[in-house]
Amino acid sequence: MQRLSVVIPIYNEVDNIPHLVPAVTEVLQKTGLDYEVICVDDGSRDGSTERLRHLARERHDLKVVVLRRNYGQTAALAAGFDQATGDVVITLDGDLQNDPHDIPRLLAKLAEGYDLVCGWRQHRQDDGLTRLLPSRVANWLIGQVTGVKLHDYGCTLKAYRRELLRDMHLYGELHRFLPALADMEGARIAEIPVQHHPRRFGRSKYGLGRTLRVLMDLLTIAFMKTFLTRPMHVFGLVGLVFLLLGLGLGTYLAVLKWVWGQSIGQRPLLFLAGLAVTSGLQLFCFGLLAELLMRTYHESQGRPIYRIREVVAGRPHALVD
């Protein structure tokens, strides 16, 4: 029987937790599948940690992963993925804006042969243009740069096949680019509209301050997608262009000096030729070093980007009334 793992990153959602976990488990029970719910507390300071610990001691289907501090959503998701044992992993936010009733629809789409199914908040319930406009611009820009055209990169509600997650490694704040990372692994990706509800408790952790970070991460993804396994193709090519430019200028100056007898000592082109040759050699060597670093990077990925303080597992099934 297929097993589901639902990963929920939690950060200061103390009022949402009592409603969130029952709502998710109610939907999962109706699927008839074996499941587990993994809540990753990302350094909450509002009492969320204590409330999650209390729930985990009462339930057999809930596991709580408590991180030592606030590492960010990417690390929280990575911790949840590492703890998940299911064949399919579902992710959703802990603020009750994602609707757990969309989970069966994600599973049905995944069963059509896809590796990743993304939710699309077609009718978002966020207030103000300060969130909606930057989000739409970011979705368009990410699609243009990565080639993975989705309406909603920021929707956490997604369904993944377990084998896909084993091939992806999360760093920095790349959680919002998971579809692009999946595409780099050759994943088949689909998108379906999902429901989106207004926030009932607490306040949003997102704002305009994230825009610059998104742009920086987008540059990282663009580089990774094209040159991560072949950095020599970019640095070596640019270095070769500079080297050829410098040699061409040097040849031209040599002809002026030895054929036409002109003085070249005071010509700016002499300095430019020397600079181009030097830069070309440096970039070419940098490309070789980058190739070695990338090989080391791919062969030595054993260090996680988070630290777990404790894992609180639910009661064994035999103890459930």
C-alpha positions as CSV (number, residue, x, y, z in Angstrom):
1,M,0.0,0.0,0.0
2,Q,1.2,3.5,-0.8
3,R,2.4,5.6,2.1
4,L,2.0,9.3,2.4
5,S,4.1,11.8,4.3
6,V,2.8,15.3,4.8
7,V,5.5,17.8,5.7
8,I,4.4,21.1,7.3
9,P,7.0,23.8,8.2
10,I,5.8,25.7,11.3
11,Y,7.0,29.1,12.4
12,N,5.1,31.0,15.1
13,E,1.7,29.4,14.3
14,V,0.5,28.6,17.8
15,D,-3.1,29.5,17.2
16,N,-3.3,27.6,13.9
17,I,-1.8,24.3,15.1
18,P,-4.9,23.0,17.0
19,H,-7.0,23.4,13.8
20,L,-4.3,22.5,11.3
21,V,-3.3,19.0,12.4
22,P,-6.9,17.6,12.8
23,A,-7.9,19.1,9.4
24,V,-5.0,17.4,7.7
25,T,-5.4,14.1,9.3
26,E,-9.2,14.0,8.7
27,V,-8.6,14.3,5.0
28,L,-5.7,11.7,5.0
29,Q,-7.9,9.2,6.9
30,K,-10.5,9.4,4.2
31,T,-7.9,8.4,1.5
32,G,-7.6,5.0,3.1
33,L,-3.8,5.2,2.7
34,D,-1.1,4.7,5.3
35,Y,0.2,8.2,6.3
36,E,2.3,10.3,8.6
37,V,2.2,14.0,9.4
38,I,5.6,15.7,10.0
39,C,5.5,19.2,11.5
40,V,8.9,20.9,11.5
41,D,9.1,23.6,14.1
42,D,11.5,26.2,12.7
43,G,12.6,27.9,15.9
44,S,9.2,29.2,16.9
45,R,9.0,31.6,19.9
46,D,5.3,31.9,20.4
47,G,4.5,28.6,22.1
48,S,4.2,26.6,18.9
49,T,6.9,24.1,20.0
50,E,5.2,23.2,23.2
51,R,1.8,22.8,21.5
52,L,3.3,20.5,18.9
53,R,5.1,18.4,21.5
54,H,1.7,18.0,23.3
55,L,-0.1,16.9,20.2
56,A,2.7,14.5,19.2
57,R,2.4,12.7,22.6
58,E,-1.3,12.3,22.0
59,R,-1.3,11.1,18.4
60,H,0.2,8.1,16.6
61,D,0.3,9.7,13.2
62,L,2.2,12.9,14.1
63,K,6.0,13.4,14.3
64,V,7.4,16.8,15.4
65,V,10.9,17.8,14.4
66,V,12.2,20.8,16.4
67,L,15.0,22.7,14.9
68,R,17.5,24.5,17.2
69,R,16.8,27.9,15.8
70,N,15.0,29.6,12.9
71,Y,16.8,28.4,9.8
72,G,14.2,29.4,7.2
73,Q,11.6,27.5,5.2
74,T,14.1,25.8,2.9
75,A,15.9,24.1,5.8
76,A,12.6,23.3,7.5
77,L,11.4,21.5,4.3
78,A,14.8,19.7,3.9
79,A,14.5,18.4,7.5
80,G,10.9,17.2,6.8
81,F,12.0,15.5,3.6
82,D,14.8,13.7,5.4
83,Q,12.4,12.4,8.1
84,A,9.7,11.4,5.6
85,T,9.2,7.7,5.0
86,G,6.4,7.9,2.5
87,D,6.4,7.0,-1.2
88,V,4.7,10.3,-1.8
89,V,5.5,13.5,0.1
90,I,2.9,16.4,0.4
91,T,3.9,19.8,1.5
92,L,1.7,22.6,2.7
93,D,1.9,25.8,4.8
94,G,1.0,25.9,8.5
95,D,-1.1,29.0,8.3
96,L,-4.4,27.2,7.2
97,Q,-4.4,29.1,3.9
98,N,-3.7,25.9,1.9
99,D,-6.8,23.6,1.9
100,P,-6.0,19.9,2.9
101,H,-9.0,18.9,0.9
102,D,-6.9,19.5,-2.3
103,I,-4.5,16.7,-1.3
104,P,-6.6,13.9,-3.0
105,R,-6.6,15.9,-6.2
106,L,-2.9,16.3,-6.1
107,L,-2.5,12.5,-5.6
108,A,-4.9,11.8,-8.5
109,K,-2.8,14.1,-10.8
110,L,0.4,12.5,-9.6
111,A,-1.0,9.0,-10.4
112,E,-1.2,10.1,-14.1
113,G,2.5,9.7,-14.3
114,Y,3.9,12.9,-13.0
115,D,6.8,13.3,-10.5
116,L,5.7,16.6,-9.1
117,V,2.3,18.3,-8.9
118,C,2.2,22.0,-7.9
119,G,-0.7,23.9,-6.5
120,W,-1.8,27.1,-8.2
121,R,-3.6,29.6,-6.0
122,Q,-5.8,30.7,-8.8
123,H,-7.8,33.0,-6.5
124,R,-5.4,34.2,-3.9
125,Q,-6.8,35.6,-0.7
126,D,-3.8,37.7,0.3
127,D,-4.4,41.3,1.0
128,G,-2.9,44.2,-0.9
129,L,-0.7,44.6,-4.0
130,T,2.5,44.4,-1.9
131,R,2.2,40.7,-2.1
132,L,0.2,39.9,-5.2
133,L,2.1,42.1,-7.7
134,P,5.6,41.1,-6.7
135,S,4.4,37.5,-6.7
136,R,3.1,37.7,-10.3
137,V,6.2,39.4,-11.5
138,A,8.4,36.8,-9.8
139,N,6.4,33.9,-11.3
140,W,6.7,35.3,-14.8
141,L,10.5,36.1,-14.4
142,I,11.3,32.7,-12.9
143,G,9.4,31.0,-15.7
144,Q,11.4,33.0,-18.3
145,V,14.8,32.3,-16.7
146,T,14.3,28.6,-15.8
147,G,12.0,27.6,-18.7
148,V,9.6,26.0,-16.3
149,K,6.3,27.9,-16.9
150,L,4.1,27.8,-13.8
151,H,1.5,30.2,-12.6
152,D,2.4,30.0,-8.9
153,Y,5.9,29.1,-7.8
154,G,5.2,30.3,-4.3
155,C,2.4,27.9,-3.4
156,T,3.8,25.4,-0.8
157,L,1.0,22.9,-1.5
158,K,2.8,20.3,-3.7
159,A,3.0,16.5,-4.1
160,Y,6.4,14.8,-4.8
161,R,7.4,11.3,-5.5
162,R,9.9,10.2,-2.9
163,E,12.6,9.3,-5.5
164,L,12.6,12.8,-6.9
165,L,13.3,14.3,-3.5
166,R,16.3,11.9,-3.0
167,D,17.9,13.5,-6.1
168,M,17.4,17.1,-5.0
169,H,19.5,18.9,-2.4
170,L,18.3,22.2,-0.9
171,Y,20.5,25.0,0.1
172,G,20.1,28.7,1.0
173,E,16.5,29.8,0.3
174,L,15.8,27.6,-2.8
175,H,12.5,26.2,-1.6
176,R,10.6,28.6,-3.9
177,F,12.5,27.2,-6.9
178,L,11.8,23.5,-6.2
179,P,10.0,23.0,-9.6
180,A,13.1,24.4,-11.4
181,L,15.3,22.1,-9.3
182,A,13.0,19.2,-10.1
183,D,13.2,20.0,-13.8
184,M,17.0,19.9,-13.6
185,E,16.6,16.3,-12.5
186,G,14.3,15.5,-15.4
187,A,11.1,15.4,-13.5
188,R,7.6,15.5,-15.1
189,I,5.8,18.4,-13.6
190,A,2.1,19.4,-13.6
191,E,0.1,22.2,-12.0
192,I,-3.5,22.2,-10.9
193,P,-5.7,25.0,-9.3
194,V,-6.1,24.7,-5.6
195,Q,-8.1,26.6,-3.0
196,H,-6.7,29.4,-1.0
197,H,-8.2,30.8,2.2
198,P,-7.7,34.1,4.1
199,R,-5.4,33.9,7.1
200,R,-7.4,33.4,10.2
201,F,-4.8,33.6,12.9
202,G,-1.4,35.3,13.2
203,R,0.3,37.4,10.6
204,S,2.2,36.8,7.4
205,K,5.9,36.4,7.5
206,Y,6.4,37.6,3.9
207,G,6.8,41.0,2.4
208,L,8.6,43.2,-0.1
209,G,11.9,42.5,1.6
210,R,12.0,39.0,0.0
211,T,12.0,40.4,-3.5
212,L,15.8,41.0,-3.6
213,R,16.5,37.6,-2.1
214,V,14.3,36.0,-4.8
215,L,16.3,37.8,-7.5
216,M,19.6,36.7,-6.1
217,D,18.4,33.1,-5.8
218,L,17.1,33.3,-9.3
219,L,20.5,34.1,-10.6
220,T,21.8,31.1,-8.6
221,I,19.2,28.8,-10.2
222,A,19.9,30.2,-13.7
223,F,23.6,29.4,-13.3
224,M,23.0,26.0,-11.7
225,K,20.6,25.0,-14.5
226,T,23.1,25.9,-17.2
227,F,26.6,25.5,-15.8
228,L,26.5,23.6,-12.5
229,T,28.0,20.5,-14.0
230,R,30.0,22.3,-16.7
231,P,31.4,25.6,-15.3
232,M,34.2,25.4,-17.8
233,H,31.7,26.1,-20.5
234,V,31.1,29.6,-19.2
235,F,34.4,30.6,-17.6
236,G,36.5,28.8,-20.2
237,L,34.5,30.4,-23.1
238,V,34.8,33.9,-21.7
239,G,38.4,33.3,-21.0
240,L,39.0,32.0,-24.5
241,V,37.3,35.2,-25.9
242,F,39.6,37.4,-23.9
243,L,42.6,35.4,-24.8
244,L,41.9,35.5,-28.5
245,L,41.2,39.3,-28.2
246,G,44.5,39.8,-26.5
247,L,46.4,37.7,-29.0
248,G,44.7,39.5,-31.9
249,L,45.7,42.9,-30.5
250,G,49.2,41.7,-29.9
251,T,49.5,40.5,-33.4
252,Y,48.3,43.8,-34.8
253,L,50.8,45.7,-32.6
254,A,53.6,43.4,-33.7
255,V,52.9,44.1,-37.3
256,L,52.9,47.8,-36.6
257,K,56.2,47.5,-34.8
258,W,58.2,45.1,-37.1
259,V,56.6,45.7,-40.5
260,W,55.8,49.4,-40.4
261,G,58.4,50.4,-37.9
262,Q,55.9,52.3,-35.7
263,S,56.4,52.9,-32.0
264,I,53.9,51.1,-29.9
265,G,55.3,51.7,-26.4
266,Q,52.8,54.6,-25.7
267,R,49.8,53.0,-27.3
268,P,46.8,52.2,-25.0
269,L,46.2,49.1,-27.2
270,L,49.4,47.6,-25.7
271,F,48.1,47.8,-22.2
272,L,44.7,46.5,-23.4
273,A,46.3,43.5,-25.2
274,G,48.3,42.6,-22.1
275,L,45.2,42.9,-19.8
276,A,43.1,40.8,-22.2
277,V,45.7,38.0,-22.3
278,T,46.1,38.0,-18.5
279,S,42.3,38.0,-17.9
280,G,41.8,35.3,-20.4
281,L,44.4,33.0,-18.8
282,Q,42.9,33.7,-15.3
283,L,39.4,33.0,-16.4
284,F,40.4,29.8,-18.1
285,C,42.3,28.6,-15.0
286,F,39.3,29.6,-12.9
287,G,37.1,27.4,-15.1
288,L,39.4,24.4,-14.5
289,L,39.3,25.1,-10.7
290,A,35.5,25.4,-10.8
291,E,35.3,22.0,-12.6
292,L,37.3,20.4,-9.7
293,L,35.2,22.2,-7.1
294,M,32.0,21.0,-8.7
295,R,33.2,17.4,-8.8
296,T,34.0,17.7,-5.1
297,Y,30.6,19.2,-4.5
298,H,28.7,16.4,-6.1
299,E,30.8,13.7,-4.5
300,S,30.7,15.0,-0.9
301,Q,27.2,16.0,-0.1
302,G,26.8,14.7,3.4
303,R,26.3,17.8,5.5
304,P,22.8,19.0,6.2
305,I,21.8,22.7,6.3
306,Y,19.9,22.3,9.6
307,R,20.4,21.0,13.1
308,I,17.7,19.0,14.9
309,R,17.2,19.6,18.6
310,E,14.8,16.7,19.1
311,V,12.3,14.5,17.3
312,V,9.0,13.7,19.1
313,A,7.3,10.7,17.6
314,G,3.7,9.8,18.2
315,R,2.4,6.8,20.2
316,P,2.7,3.3,18.7
317,H,-0.5,2.1,17.0
318,A,-1.0,-0.6,19.7
319,L,-1.6,2.1,22.3
320,V,-4.3,3.9,20.3
321,D,-7.8,3.4,21.7
